[in-house]
């Protein structure tokens, strides 16, 4: 763990811990969701869950076997149910599969129970990270570059709705985790600031009600 990540994590914990919501990492396969997620879970002292592993444990099959035996729609429905269950529990750091956020119900669950973080590497980085690996069914169906370009068109507009976007480059997972903490801190500060005027207004309304209800 780099000194920068340690410093960033210490400052973040002092200001925002414990988190009231889960952190959900989204993005294309191979973008580093599990690796960065584990770093964040470690420095924030939160449980880490890989959604794909949770799905495999629930189904008793590998994801490749689920795709081959039952097809993608069956897998996506199981993925939706597992992620919903995970987000209904205590706050965690959750790394999702590349297609998880494409489900509207999953998007709604993320909005309600989590802060979403999109890890966004380049096409070249994704190709390098997934080269030679056979456990990703979508990449086994054609030329990986064409597959990713197609996924960029369909999935990036959805990923773009995430609460936080982190461009994950060649620097490694510690740098991506440090950037994520910095932007998460700013996001939480903005949320708090947006709520404060409402709280002030409610306090003023309560005071007014008490004055009206008090005997003259």
Steps between C-alpha positions, in 0.01 A plus 500: 500500500644836396555784751257716300219246540572463873488876547187541292328215687592642842358841412188343350429281805541796735242696304249249367528160671299293553318517169123474510479350150682236303755582232433332165765484231372480143665484160613270223650159565869535570482861622625407848179504704600208723859614554412863574199388702717289727731797557207722594353236729836455671563867572138570600473185716192383308408153371582438134274292276556401139153468345614240246634277778179545697298400193712189446461400865125551483462305174756230573644558150763716338378800303628340180293188574191707584530677163555172316222308677229760553590801285566865578142605597495234773837619627393866500190423705706314758754783501223753571365297791842443657598869479164604649555264793853623556399867498220436749757403764764697687720740297761319291737565213349314205669427168238427235515323168526706182133465407347534845419869475309448175205371701263784597403340830867463591556865411216595735640283779840665458350849516313416820759300691844587362742747350607382155854539364578447130855386429576614145822375335585526131420237239869409477519443875190280497638291215831455681333403828265243343739349245529122514224455756216262418267540800312801353219366277445823305863515391487142379235589240715705262791737452560666840560845350170489314322366808630783717415764242145368487481499879630858512204612289238317705641515853699823532188723492370301798833492687512878451209537742716373788550736793878507454723441197863395536726468197713200596825513309833321510590626848342204677217427744641705791491816290148424377387433859654828621326694221173324583530602867572861404195519275284308744587751772403789271177320407402446864588862585275620218216279618533632854506860380189442291316361801597776743273773356209257518586422862515872578163554337346214694640636826350841423163338424511307829580817694212679328260217585608506864439875519155460347410213729634656823247676724506880473 
